[in-house]
Every structure is written in structure tokens, then in C-alpha cells.
Amino acid sequence: MTTEIATDLWADAPPVEPSGFDRMPPADLDAEVSVLGGMMLHPAALGEVLDGPLDVNDFYRPAHAIIYTAITDLYAKGEPVDPIAVTKQLREQGLLERAGGITVAAGLVQQTPTAANASYYADIVHGQAKLRRLVQAGNRITQLGYAGGDPDETADAAHNELNDAVQTTEDPDSAPIGDDLDAMVDELVELEKNGAAMGVPTGFTDLDDLLHGLHPGQMVIIAARPAMGKSTLAVDFLRSCSIKHKLPSVLFSLEMGRREVQHRIMSAEARIGLHHIRGGNMTDSDWARFAQRTSDIAAAPITIDATSTLTMTQIKARARKIKQRTGLALIVIDYLQLVSSGGGRRSENRQQEVSDMSRAIKLMAKDLQVPVVVLAQLNRGPEQRQDKKPTKSDLRESGSLEQDADVVILLHREDAYERDSPRAGEVDLIVDKHRNGPTAVITVAAQLHYSRFVDMAATS
């Protein structure tokens, strides 16, 4: 009987996918037999297997997956798990013949020399399933390549196929409540000492108190009319993230060139007038401050991508590559209305085009688990109001921006409209949407000659 069962193990194995090679995908049917037999032989082995990464979809032979499900169903109901009980469960479910017949459970136990190694064989089955998924992903990637289409979209789809294939089961976050109580106390003491900036710090005290930093998966919009300081604020976020806190970031600058971004960062960090840097008339004290800050700036993990014709697909692919290579804590896109839709021509429905890009940005933030700060233009609505203050409804070309964003920050400077304003040098950061908390108006100081904003307290 043993020989017949062993031969029949291959009876309903899935067909080999066409791949140019006539061979069986990675699988270890003997290990599958030992896992199932061990689970029916001893309760301890059953618990060890269920506590590991093995999943019903890891079995190559469909009949083995059916038997594994029957075993786990019995275990979940608190009933005995042995060949007789498993056979009865399969019969009641109408799956006995598909699983291999009345002798299949007993045969699996007979072929298993010991239950002690069940978890070891479970790891083998899980590992073979990973390899099998890689083969399948490779086949689909090959088909994507031959299908043609947009190369960047195809590359992004290929990345997704590969990521899905190599994803692993996360370790369970499970333990008795008292096991890590000491660690929790340490965390509370640390929070009391240093505050609760849980996300990527923006560099502005009041803004960080309101938002608790920028969080993975968030889409954060910075919007204003032209020349209000959107790019300046975005670069401030980058400097806080990567120069002050040493966290990796990337700026996709579709408006400013790479050298202009470098000039702005150096001006802000070294307190050198931007007009001195651009005009080539730096003083001796400027050069001294330049020298003091050069090493910190050079060591900062900031990537500047100043390619002027990027699509959202390309931005996502490049961000993913950076994250895989160095890690990634913050993405900044400057700015949305300059992102290309791809396809070589402008869409006739610009509102739908921006809506699609907005959704793609939100999905990128969730997929890469990184906060994405995207700059956007406002329409002329603020200029037509007496107080000139913007609202999130002024976002140009699409209401989807307001809908998709987790946080919307609008910039307003009275002195941009009234030169003699008593609030000259002040900038309102209007947090007009905050999905997970309150909104507020936060005032900071503009030091535009240094290409930066700072806390009001820093100017006193």
C-alpha cells in the first residue's frame, strides 16, 4: 500500500507552467507527506507547525492542501487530530475522494518515520513554495516583457510581481502582557523626556506638536500660489529629516535643477545669503561658514533627482530602488502639476489626469510605507478674496487632491500682498486638513535671504 500511495502522490500535481523548460517547479512532496503525517501523529508537532510560517497555499499537491485544511479545522474546534478523525472530517466535507480516498490519512502517517521533525519539514515546504512563486513571477515578468506596452509601467508591474513573490510572513507580535513591561516603562520615560515626535520631524516645533511628525503611508500636500515658499518649506523638511536626523530622503525636483537645490540647502544650513552664492560674491565669513557645514551636508542621505520629465510610474520605481538600496524615510515631489502623465501627450481631461496622479501618490505612500510630501499650485481663488487667505478648496485642477491627502498645509504671507504689512516676515502654515487630528494655523518666520523658514522663537 505504501508504494501505491507514494506513486499516487503525483496524481493531481499542478501542471508545469510553460517556461521554456520541461521540468517540475520547486517542490518536495516527501516533506509535505512528513508534515501532514507528523501533525496527525503528535499534538506537540501539530502546534509547532501551526506556530510557524507554513500556509495552506505552500503545498504543491492540491490533495495535501485539502488534508492540511481538514487538520487545522479539527484543531480549531478542539477535536482530536488523527487519521480516523481526519478521514471523518474529509467525508463530512465531501472532499474524501479529492484528498486521495479512505486510506490516504493512514497512509501519510505510515510514511512518516517520526513526528519530531515536522516543523523542520514544514520549513522545507515553505521554502519550496517561495522558490515556486519566484519561478511563477519570472514567467509572468517574461510575459509582461513580450506583451509590450509602456516600458516604465511594465517595469513597475515587474517590480510588484517580484515583491509579491518574495514577501515573507511577519513574525507574530504575540506575548504575555508582562513580558515586555520593563521595555514599555523605558519607552514612557523616554517619551516624557524627549516628547512624542513619532514620525519624521519637520523641523518646526509647533507643526511637529500638531502632526507628531510625518508618518509612513501619509500623503502630505504643501500648496500655495507661486512665489510663496512651497519649495523652501519642502527643503526645510528634507534638511530636518536627513541633515539633522540622518534619515534617508529623496527630492524629485521637476522645477529646480540639482545645483539650485544644493545652493538652497547650503544657504539655509550655513546662513549664507542665497544671492551671494548665486552671484559668486561670497565673503570670507561666508566661506568660513560654508566650510563648517560642508561635511554634514555631504554626509546627509539626501538623493536629489532633478529629471524634469518624470511620470508617477518612474517616480515610484526610482523611490523603490532607493528604499531597497539605502532605506527611505521621506519622499518629496516638487511639484505635482509638472509631473508627466506619460504616453507622450497631454490628456484632454486634465482634471482626471491630476486625479489619477493624486491616487497614484497615495498608493505609493502606502505601498512603500513612506510619507510623501507633494507640492501643488493653488488657483487664483485667494487673490480674489479680500484677506487673500487660501483654503484647501483652492487646489488647482482636482478635488481628488483634497480627498486623497492625509494632511494639507497651505502657505500664506501677508507681506506678499501688502508690502507695509505689520506682519512682514511672518508666514502662516495653515493646516487645513489633518485626517488624524486637529487643524490649526502655525506661524513661522521667513528668512528667505537664507532660503529657509524657522520657528518664531528662533528669531528672538
C-alpha positions in Angstrom: 0.0 0.0 0.0 2.9 2.4 0.8 4.2 2.1 -2.7 0.8 2.8 -4.3 0.3 5.9 -2.2 3.8 7.2 -2.9 3.2 6.7 -6.6 -0.2 8.4 -6.4 1.4 11.5 -4.7 1.9 13.0 -8.1 -1.6 12.2 -9.5 -3.1 15.6 -9.1 0.1 17.8 -9.0 -0.4 21.1 -10.8 0.8 21.1 -14.4 4.2 22.6 -15.2 3.8 26.2 -16.4 5.2 26.9 -19.9 8.6 28.4 -19.3 10.8 27.0 -22.0 11.9 24.3 -19.6 10.1 20.9 -19.3 10.7 20.3 -15.6 8.8 20.3 -12.4 8.6 23.5 -10.4 10.3 23.5 -7.0 8.5 21.2 -4.6 9.3 18.5 -2.0 6.4 16.0 -1.8 8.2 13.8 0.7 8.4 16.8 3.0 4.8 17.6 2.5 3.9 14.0 3.5 6.1 14.2 6.6 4.5 17.4 7.7 0.9 16.1 7.4 1.8 12.7 9.0 3.7 14.4 11.8 0.7 16.7 12.6 -1.6 13.6 12.9 1.0 11.7 15.0 1.6 14.0 17.9 -0.2 17.2 19.2 3.2 18.8 20.0 4.2 18.5 16.4 0.9 19.9 15.3 1.3 23.0 17.5 4.9 23.6 16.3 3.8 23.5 12.6 0.9 25.9 13.1 3.1 28.3 15.0 5.5 28.6 12.0 5.2 30.3 8.7 3.6 27.4 6.8 0.5 28.3 4.9 -2.1 26.1 3.1 -1.0 27.7 -0.2 2.5 26.4 0.3 1.5 22.8 -0.6 2.3 21.9 -4.1 -0.1 18.9 -4.3 -3.8 20.1 -4.0 -4.8 17.0 -2.1 -2.2 17.8 0.6 -3.7 21.3 0.9 -7.1 19.8 1.4 -5.8 17.5 4.2 -3.9 20.3 5.8 -7.2 22.4 5.9 -9.1 19.4 7.5 -6.4 19.1 10.2 -6.4 22.8 11.0 -10.3 22.8 11.1 -10.3 20.0 13.6 -7.6 21.7 15.7 -9.6 24.9 15.7 -12.7 23.1 17.1 -10.6 21.4 19.8 -11.3 17.9 18.5 -8.7 15.1 18.2 -6.5 15.1 15.2 -5.6 11.6 14.0 -6.1 9.6 10.8 -9.6 8.5 11.8 -10.8 12.0 12.7 -9.3 13.5 9.6 -10.9 10.9 7.4 -14.3 11.5 9.0 -13.8 15.3 8.6 -13.0 14.9 4.9 -16.0 12.7 4.3 -18.4 15.1 6.0 -17.0 17.9 3.8 -17.4 15.8 0.7 -13.7 16.0 0.0 -12.5 12.5 0.8 -12.1 11.3 -2.8 -10.4 14.6 -3.9 -8.0 14.1 -1.0 -7.0 10.6 -2.0 -9.6 8.2 -0.6 -10.3 6.4 2.6 -6.7 5.2 3.2 -4.9 8.5 2.5 -4.7 9.8 6.1 -3.5 6.5 7.4 -1.0 6.2 4.5 0.5 9.6 5.3 1.1 8.5 8.9 2.7 5.2 7.8 5.1 7.1 5.6 6.2 9.5 8.4 9.1 8.0 10.4 8.7 10.4 13.3 6.7 13.4 14.4 9.7 15.1 15.9 10.9 16.7 12.7 7.5 18.0 11.5 8.4 21.7 11.9 11.7 21.1 10.1 9.9 19.6 7.1 7.3 22.5 7.3 10.2 24.9 6.8 11.2 22.9 3.7 7.7 23.0 2.3 7.5 26.8 2.9 10.9 27.3 1.3 10.0 25.4 -1.8 6.8 27.4 -2.1 8.9 30.6 -2.1 11.1 29.3 -4.9 8.0 28.2 -6.8 6.5 31.7 -6.5 9.7 33.1 -7.8 9.5 30.8 -10.9 5.9 31.8 -11.4 6.8 35.5 -11.0 9.6 35.1 -13.5 7.2 33.6 -16.1 4.8 36.5 -15.6 7.6 39.0 -15.9 8.7 37.4 -19.1 5.1 37.6 -20.5 4.9 41.3 -19.4 8.1 42.0 -21.4 6.9 40.3 -24.5 3.5 41.9 -24.3 5.0 45.3 -25.0 3.3 48.4 -23.6 4.8 51.4 -21.7 8.3 50.3 -20.6 8.0 52.2 -17.2 4.6 50.8 -16.4 5.9 47.3 -17.4 8.9 47.7 -15.1 6.7 48.8 -12.2 4.4 45.8 -12.8 7.5 43.6 -12.8 8.7 45.0 -9.5 5.3 44.3 -8.0 5.4 40.7 -9.2 8.8 40.2 -7.7 7.9 41.9 -4.4 4.8 39.7 -4.1 6.8 36.6 -4.7 9.5 37.3 -2.1 7.2 38.7 0.6 7.5 36.8 3.9 5.2 36.2 6.8 5.8 38.7 9.5 6.8 37.4 13.0 3.7 37.4 15.2 3.6 40.2 17.7 2.3 38.0 20.5 3.5 37.6 24.1 2.1 37.6 27.7 1.3 41.2 28.8 4.0 41.3 31.4 6.9 40.0 29.2 7.9 43.4 27.9 6.5 45.7 30.7 10.0 46.9 31.6 10.6 48.0 28.0 7.2 49.8 28.0 8.3 51.7 31.1 11.6 52.7 29.4 9.6 54.0 26.4 7.3 56.1 28.6 10.3 57.6 30.4 11.9 58.4 27.0 8.7 60.0 25.7 8.4 62.1 28.8 12.0 63.2 28.4 12.1 63.9 24.7 8.4 64.3 23.6 6.3 62.3 21.2 7.6 63.1 17.7 6.8 59.6 16.4 7.1 60.4 12.7 9.7 62.1 10.6 10.3 65.5 12.3 9.5 68.5 10.1 11.9 70.8 11.9 9.1 73.1 13.2 8.2 72.7 16.9 4.5 73.7 16.7 4.0 71.7 13.5 5.5 68.6 15.0 3.4 69.0 18.1 0.3 69.1 15.9 1.2 66.4 13.5 3.6 64.3 15.6 5.8 64.3 12.6 5.2 62.8 9.1 4.1 59.2 9.2 4.6 56.3 6.8 1.8 56.0 4.3 0.8 59.6 4.6 0.2 61.9 1.6 1.0 65.4 2.7 0.2 68.3 0.3 2.0 71.7 0.6 0.1 74.2 -1.5 0.3 77.9 -2.3 0.2 80.5 -5.0 3.5 81.0 -6.9 6.5 82.5 -5.0 5.0 81.9 -1.6 7.7 79.5 -0.5 6.5 75.9 -1.2 9.9 74.7 -2.3 11.5 76.4 0.6 9.3 74.6 3.1 9.8 71.3 1.4 13.6 71.7 1.5 13.2 72.6 5.2 11.5 69.2 5.7 14.3 67.5 3.9 17.0 69.2 5.9 15.3 68.2 9.2 14.9 64.6 8.0 18.4 64.0 6.5 20.8 66.6 7.9 19.6 66.9 11.4 18.2 63.4 12.0 20.3 61.4 9.5 17.3 59.7 7.9 17.4 59.0 4.1 15.2 61.1 1.9 14.7 61.8 -1.8 13.6 65.0 -3.6 12.1 64.7 -7.1 12.6 68.2 -8.3 10.8 68.8 -11.6 11.2 72.6 -11.4 14.6 73.4 -9.9 17.8 71.9 -11.1 20.1 69.9 -9.0 22.6 72.8 -8.4 19.8 75.2 -7.4 18.6 72.7 -4.8 22.2 72.4 -3.5 22.5 76.2 -3.3 19.3 76.4 -1.3 20.4 73.8 1.2 23.8 75.3 1.7 22.3 78.8 2.1 19.9 77.6 4.7 22.4 75.4 6.6 25.3 77.8 6.6 23.3 81.0 6.8 24.9 82.4 3.6 22.8 84.8 1.6 21.4 82.9 -1.4 22.2 86.0 -3.6 25.8 85.7 -2.5 26.0 82.1 -3.6 24.3 82.7 -6.9 26.1 85.9 -7.6 29.5 84.5 -7.0 30.4 87.2 -4.4 30.7 85.2 -1.1 32.6 86.9 1.6 35.3 85.4 3.8 32.8 84.8 6.6 30.5 83.2 4.1 33.3 80.8 3.1 34.1 80.1 6.7 30.5 79.1 7.4 30.5 77.1 4.2 33.5 75.1 5.3 31.9 74.4 8.7 28.7 72.9 7.2 30.2 71.1 4.2 31.0 67.8 5.8 27.5 67.5 7.4 25.7 68.3 4.2 27.9 66.0 2.1 27.2 63.1 4.6 23.4 63.7 4.6 21.5 60.8 3.0 19.6 63.1 0.6 19.0 62.0 -3.0 18.3 64.8 -5.5 16.6 63.7 -8.7 16.2 66.7 -10.9 14.9 64.9 -14.0 12.4 67.3 -15.5 10.1 64.8 -17.3 9.2 62.2 -14.8 6.0 60.2 -14.7 4.4 58.8 -11.5 5.4 55.3 -12.5 9.1 56.4 -12.9 9.0 58.3 -9.6 7.6 55.2 -7.8 10.2 52.9 -9.4 13.1 55.2 -8.5 11.9 55.6 -5.0 11.5 51.9 -4.6 15.1 51.4 -5.8 16.4 53.9 -3.3 14.5 52.3 -0.5 15.9 48.9 -1.4 19.4 50.2 -1.5 19.6 52.6 1.5 16.2 52.7 3.1 13.9 55.7 2.8 12.1 57.9 5.4 10.7 60.7 3.2 9.8 61.4 -0.4 9.2 65.0 -1.7 7.8 65.8 -5.1 8.2 69.4 -6.4 5.6 69.8 -7.8 2.5 67.8 -8.9 1.4 69.9 -11.8 4.8 69.3 -13.5 4.6 65.5 -13.3 4.1 64.0 -16.7 1.2 61.7 -17.3 3.2 59.5 -19.7 2.1 58.5 -23.2 3.8 61.4 -24.9 0.9 63.9 -24.9 -1.2 65.9 -22.5 -4.6 64.3 -21.6 -7.7 66.1 -22.9 -9.2 65.8 -19.4 -6.6 67.4 -17.1 -8.7 67.1 -14.0 -8.9 63.3 -14.5 -5.2 63.2 -15.2 -4.4 65.0 -11.9 -6.9 62.9 -10.1 -5.1 59.7 -11.3 -1.7 61.1 -10.3 -3.1 62.0 -6.9 -4.4 58.5 -6.3 -1.0 57.1 -7.5 0.8 59.2 -5.0 -1.4 57.9 -2.1 -0.9 54.3 -3.2 2.8 54.9 -3.5 2.9 56.2 0.1 1.0 53.1 1.3 3.0 50.6 -0.8 6.4 52.0 0.2 5.3 52.8 3.7 7.0 56.3 3.5 5.4 59.7 3.9 5.1 61.5 0.6 5.2 65.3 0.6 3.9 66.7 -2.7 3.8 70.4 -3.7 0.9 71.8 -5.6 -0.3 75.0 -7.1 -3.4 76.8 -5.9 -5.8 78.5 -8.3 -6.4 82.3 -8.3 -9.2 82.0 -5.6 -7.1 83.5 -2.8 -6.3 86.6 -4.9 -9.9 87.3 -5.4 -10.7 87.4 -1.7 -10.1 90.4 0.5 -8.0 88.7 3.1 -6.1 86.6 0.4 -6.1 83.6 2.7 -6.2 80.2 0.8 -8.3 77.2 1.6 -8.0 73.6 0.5 -10.8 74.1 -2.0 -8.4 76.3 -3.9 -6.2 73.3 -5.0 -5.9 73.5 -8.8 -7.4 71.1 -11.3 -8.8 68.4 -9.0 -10.8 67.9 -5.8 -9.2 64.4 -5.6 -6.1 66.1 -4.1 -8.1 67.3 -1.1 -9.8 63.9 -0.8 -6.6 61.7 -1.1 -4.4 63.8 1.2 -3.9 63.0 4.8 -2.5 66.5 5.6 -3.0 69.7 3.6 -0.6 72.6 4.5 -1.4 76.0 2.8 1.2 78.8 2.9 0.1 82.4 3.3 2.2 85.6 3.6 0.5 88.9 4.1 3.6 90.8 3.0 3.4 89.1 -0.4 0.2 91.2 -1.0 0.9 94.2 1.3 4.5 95.4 1.4 3.9 97.5 4.5 2.1 94.8 6.4 2.7 94.8 10.2 3.3 91.0 9.8 6.2 91.4 7.4 8.5 88.4 7.6 5.8 86.1 9.1 4.4 83.0 7.3 1.2 81.2 8.2 1.3 77.4 7.7 -2.4 76.7 7.5 -3.0 73.1 8.3 -6.4 72.9 6.6 -6.8 69.2 6.7 -5.4 66.7 9.3 -7.0 63.3 8.9 -5.8 62.0 12.3 -6.0 65.2 14.4 -7.0 68.8 14.7 -6.3 71.6 12.2 -4.5 74.8 13.2 -2.7 77.9 11.9 1.0 77.9 12.8 3.1 81.0 12.3 6.8 80.7 11.4 9.4 83.3 10.4 10.6 83.7 6.8 14.3 84.1 6.3 14.1 83.9 2.5 17.5 85.5 2.1 18.7 82.2 3.6 16.1 80.2 1.7 14.5 78.9 4.8 11.7 79.2 7.4 12.4 78.9 11.1 10.4 78.8 14.3 9.3 82.3 15.6 11.3 81.6 18.8 14.5 81.2 16.8 14.3 84.8 15.7 14.0 86.3 19.2 
